[in-house]
Amino acid sequence: MNLDHLTAETDERRIAGACVAWPDVSLSMDLDPSQMASPVLRDIVTEAARISSAGGTVDVVSIAREMSGTTKDALIFLVELQSEACVPVAVDHHCQRIRQAYSRRQAHSAANRLRIALEAGDDVGAASAASDAIGAVSGAHNASSGPVTLGDAAEAAYNKAEAARLSGEPPGIQTSIGSLNRVTGGLRDQRLYIIAARPSHGKSALAMQLVIDAGRVGKRVLVFSLEMGAESLATREIARLSGVNSQRMDRGQHSETDTPKIISAVEQMHGLPIWIDDRPGLTAREVEQACRVHQARHGLDMIAIDYSQLLRPERGLVGEGAIADTVTRVDALKKTFNCPVVLLVQPNKACDSRPDRRPTMGDMHGSSIFEKCANVMIIIYRAAQYADNRDADPLEAEGIIAKNREGTCGVLPWRWNGPRQTFADANPDFQH
């Protein structure tokens, strides 16, 4: 079996030679020396970086003194490397090839672990190894990713804005709630959207409404439903699309005239690129692994997680440290998969005992990490959900934009449709 593609020996020699031949190359290049396959070349690059960072002069003599073996042999070897050195302008190209080879080695190692786990009947170990292999292969494919210049980033931002202007299509996924689109621009890539509400106020319903909106325009969405099973979640969506009361249908009490509506809703849902993972007790790391597998199989344009407190913390982490680790890992998904991430959060009971029962960001246990990571935080409040609010309108709802990095905050007046489990704008100016 030819495994030459797992190493990049020529590229490593040229990079090591460049670190000796050209001042400051070892400090300016985008490469972790630990990704190099050759221990000797790795040590040369590391030593060159150490000398440069200390303000010293990198030359064959200074590095030869630190190498094992005789200084004479080391000098001969380093002179040979100098003759093979790439020019500084080609450093990025060779670093990219080294990173790709490293990712392939990682994938090859994970594939071996997968084979061993399968032979041992270890399904959990096999799933983990398979996810690692897919992630490593993805890393090899995207090895060129790294720091970009401010000018390149500005050009990319302009191109996206200009494409939206010329097409008339906003860059974000537009939702079925016009006021939400106005203040957020829709669901945008590389943003974390946190939806918070006390139980039965509609946070899961709003999240699925946004998921359906995305699916209807062809976006591939993966939903992690840690609380509800896939069938229960689907029953709600049938009610949303058909108008048939979900409780009646769930209990088999729907009428004969309801049946065609239900069938039509099921057929519509078959055409949506939406997947539900309803495994309980996943960790944020396992969510990432599942996303990598799903991306490789189907592609991935949006992630929704219902809900934060049901994500199992990593072993050994408790309290706010566990919350911070979980939310930080979830927040990283938005950049790892270059898509919007919707995370549901349940505030604590403190708000229920206040005269103004509207939750705030401070009502989230470990609130500082939610406030730090969220691009947009939407808090849902429905006064009629409290039994002592007898005069409250059961259809009245508020979408409180508590944080919005790229827009305004405030209260959006909404209407709640119980049978369809959906929100809509109370202000007719924003209704579609």
BELQUIDA-V478191 format. One line per field, one symbol per residue. phi: phi as a letter, one per 30 degrees, with the letter a starting at -180 (. if undefined). Layout:
BEGIN
phi: ???
END
This chain:
BEGIN
phi: .dcdddbbeddddddddddddcdiddccdcadedddddddddddddddddddddidcdaddddedcddjddddddddddddedceddedceeddddddddddddddddddddddddddddicdddddddddddddddddddcdddlebdeddddddddeddddddddicdddddcdcedddddcijdcdhbccccbadeicjddddedddddedddciddcccccdccdddddddddddddcidedddddcicdddddeddddddddddddcdbbbccddiddddddddddddddddbiacabbbbbedcddddejcbidddddddddddddddcechadbcbcbcdddeddcdecdddbdddddieddddddddbccccbbdddcddcdcdddcdbbccddbadbacckccdbbccdechbcbdddddcdd
END
